[in-house]
Structure formats: C-alpha cells, structure tokens
Amino acid sequence: MHLSNLKILNKITSKKSTFIKTGIFSAIAACWGVIIVGTFITFK
C-alpha cells in the first residue's frame, strides 16, 4: 500500500516538473517571438 502511494506521488511530481519546464520554455519562446517579430516590423 505504501509503495503504491510513493509510485503515484513520483508520477505526479514527474508530470508536474515536465509541465513546469514546458511552461517556462513556452514563455521564453513567446517572448523571443515577440521581440523578433517586432524587430522585423520595425525594420520594414
């Protein structure tokens, strides 16, 4: 019983960590996208 609870907890923390990393990467990519698009619009 205790071992199965630990496995479930590990899976949840693993998915949570992956979700947080994906969110951070998406936010950084969106910021750079805005910067690059803004630069191209300015120079046209």
C-alpha distances in whole Angstrom, upper triangle without the diagonal:
4,5,5,6,9,10,11,13,14,16,17,19,20,22,23,25,26,27,29,31,32,33,35,37,38,39,41,42,44,45,47,48,50,52,53,54,56,57,59,60,62,63,64
4,6,5,6,9,10,11,12,15,16,17,18,20,21,23,25,26,27,29,30,32,33,35,36,37,39,41,42,44,45,46,48,50,51,52,54,56,57,58,60,62,63
4,5,5,6,9,10,11,13,14,15,16,19,20,21,23,24,26,27,29,30,32,33,35,36,38,39,41,42,44,45,47,48,49,51,53,54,55,57,59,60,61
4,5,5,6,9,10,11,12,14,15,17,18,20,21,23,24,26,27,29,30,32,33,35,36,37,39,41,42,43,45,47,48,49,51,53,54,55,57,59,60
4,5,5,6,9,10,11,12,14,15,16,18,20,21,22,24,26,27,29,30,31,33,35,36,37,39,41,42,43,45,46,48,49,51,52,53,55,57,58
4,5,5,6,9,10,10,12,14,15,16,18,20,21,22,24,25,27,28,30,31,33,34,36,37,39,40,42,44,45,46,48,49,51,52,54,55,57
4,5,5,6,9,10,10,12,14,15,17,18,20,21,22,24,26,27,28,30,32,33,34,36,38,39,41,42,43,44,46,48,49,51,52,54,55
4,5,5,6,9,10,11,12,14,15,16,18,20,21,22,24,26,27,29,30,31,33,35,36,37,39,41,42,43,45,47,48,49,51,53,54
4,5,5,6,9,10,10,12,14,15,16,18,20,21,22,24,26,27,29,30,31,33,35,36,37,39,40,42,43,45,46,48,49,51,52
4,5,5,6,9,10,10,12,14,15,16,18,20,21,22,24,26,27,28,30,32,33,34,36,38,39,40,42,43,45,46,48,50,51
4,6,5,6,8,10,11,12,14,15,16,18,20,21,22,24,26,27,28,30,32,32,35,36,37,38,40,42,43,44,46,48,49
4,5,5,6,9,10,10,12,14,15,16,18,20,21,22,24,26,27,29,30,31,33,35,36,37,39,41,42,43,45,47,48
4,5,5,6,9,10,10,12,14,15,16,18,20,21,23,24,25,27,29,30,32,33,34,36,37,39,40,42,43,45,47
4,5,5,6,9,10,11,12,14,16,17,18,20,21,22,24,26,27,28,30,32,33,34,36,38,39,40,42,44,45
4,5,5,6,9,10,10,12,14,15,16,18,20,21,22,24,26,26,28,30,31,32,34,36,37,38,40,42,43
4,5,5,6,9,10,10,12,14,15,16,18,20,21,23,24,25,27,29,30,31,33,35,36,37,39,41,42
4,5,5,6,9,10,11,12,14,15,17,18,20,21,23,24,26,27,29,30,32,33,35,36,38,39,41
4,5,5,6,9,10,11,12,14,15,16,18,20,21,22,24,26,27,28,30,31,33,34,36,37,39
4,5,5,6,9,10,10,12,14,15,16,18,20,21,22,24,26,26,28,30,31,32,34,36,37
4,5,5,6,9,10,11,12,14,15,17,19,20,21,23,24,26,27,29,30,32,33,35,36
4,5,5,6,9,10,11,12,14,16,17,18,20,21,22,24,26,27,29,30,32,33,35
4,6,5,6,9,10,10,12,14,15,16,18,20,21,22,24,26,27,28,30,32,33
4,5,5,6,9,10,10,12,14,15,17,18,20,21,22,24,26,27,28,30,32
4,5,5,6,9,10,11,12,14,16,17,18,20,21,23,24,26,27,29,31
4,5,5,6,9,10,11,12,14,15,16,18,20,21,22,24,26,27,29
4,5,5,6,9,10,10,12,14,15,16,18,20,21,22,24,26,27
4,5,5,6,9,10,11,12,14,15,17,18,20,21,23,25,26
4,5,5,6,8,10,11,12,14,15,17,18,20,21,23,25
4,5,5,6,9,10,10,12,14,15,16,18,20,21,23
4,5,5,6,9,10,10,12,14,15,16,18,20,21
4,5,5,6,9,10,11,12,14,15,16,19,20
4,5,5,6,8,10,10,12,14,15,17,18
4,5,5,6,8,10,11,12,14,16,17
4,6,5,6,8,10,10,12,14,16
4,6,5,6,9,10,11,12,15
4,5,5,6,9,10,11,13
4,5,5,6,9,10,11
4,6,5,6,9,10
4,5,5,6,9
4,5,5,6
4,6,5
4,6
4
